[in-house]
Each structure stands twice: as structure tokens, then as C-alpha cells.
């Protein structure tokens, strides 16, 4: 009986933590950049934070994906960056995957277009 109660408590606690991550993510994603946020629309913030388990990795992924290439970013538009970084738990793996997938074959890349590279890398596990 104790084991059952502990299992139920752990499940409830885990759901509570995930809910906190999703709401923290939304607050960060929707906030204005002058306030330390990403400045996404409500719809984009909901999309990128739905099922979030690691706010910091989602934010790092988005900033790298949306950042200008001259500043070390990938140069994706907001919608593409949201699609790539939704539920991210490892920003580095996801963005490196995109760089490889979108890179020219002469440079060791796969030569995929942006949409294909996003589709491939958005599915990277340990997200």
C-alpha cells in the first residue's frame, strides 16, 4: 500500500514539475525581449512550450536557431526556429544536427533544404 501511495505521489509530483516547466517556458517565450523574453506570439509560445521539460534548453535552442548567422546563429525565421526547438532538452545536439543536415555536401553536410533539415532534426531524441 505504501508503495502504491509513493507511486501516485511521484506521478503527481512529476506532472506538477512538467506543468511548472511548461508555464515557465511560456512566460519566457511570450515576454518581450526587453524583459528577457523571446518575444514570441502567444501561439508560437504555446507551440514551443507544449510538453516542455527543460526551459533553458528550449531558450538556448531558439536563440541559436533564430540568431543571425553573423552572430553565430542559424538564421531561421521565428516559425522555423519554433518548429526546430519545440520540446528541446539538448540545444547543442539539435542545432548541430541542423547545421549538418542543411550544410552543403562539399562541406560534409547532407544538403537538405531548411524544411527537411528542421523535420529531421526536430526529431532528435534527448531533445
Secondary structure as the mmCIF struct_conf table of DSSP 4:
data_model
#
loop_
_struct_conf.conf_type_id
_struct_conf.id
_struct_conf.beg_label_comp_id
_struct_conf.beg_label_asym_id
_struct_conf.beg_label_seq_id
_struct_conf.end_label_comp_id
_struct_conf.end_label_asym_id
_struct_conf.end_label_seq_id
HELX_RH_AL_P HELX_RH_AL_P1 UNK A 2 UNK A 30
BEND BEND1 UNK A 31 UNK A 31
HELX_RH_3T_P HELX_RH_3T_P1 UNK A 33 UNK A 35
TURN_TY1_P TURN_TY1_P1 UNK A 36 UNK A 36
BEND BEND2 UNK A 37 UNK A 37
HELX_RH_AL_P HELX_RH_AL_P2 UNK A 42 UNK A 49
TURN_TY1_P TURN_TY1_P2 UNK A 50 UNK A 51
BEND BEND3 UNK A 53 UNK A 53
HELX_RH_AL_P HELX_RH_AL_P3 UNK A 55 UNK A 66
BEND BEND4 UNK A 67 UNK A 67
HELX_RH_3T_P HELX_RH_3T_P2 UNK A 69 UNK A 71
TURN_TY1_P TURN_TY1_P3 UNK A 72 UNK A 72
HELX_RH_AL_P HELX_RH_AL_P4 UNK A 78 UNK A 85
TURN_TY1_P TURN_TY1_P4 UNK A 86 UNK A 87
BEND BEND5 UNK A 89 UNK A 89
HELX_RH_AL_P HELX_RH_AL_P5 UNK A 91 UNK A 102
BEND BEND6 UNK A 103 UNK A 103
HELX_RH_3T_P HELX_RH_3T_P3 UNK A 105 UNK A 107
TURN_TY1_P TURN_TY1_P5 UNK A 108 UNK A 108
HELX_RH_AL_P HELX_RH_AL_P6 UNK A 114 UNK A 121
TURN_TY1_P TURN_TY1_P6 UNK A 122 UNK A 123
BEND BEND7 UNK A 125 UNK A 125
#
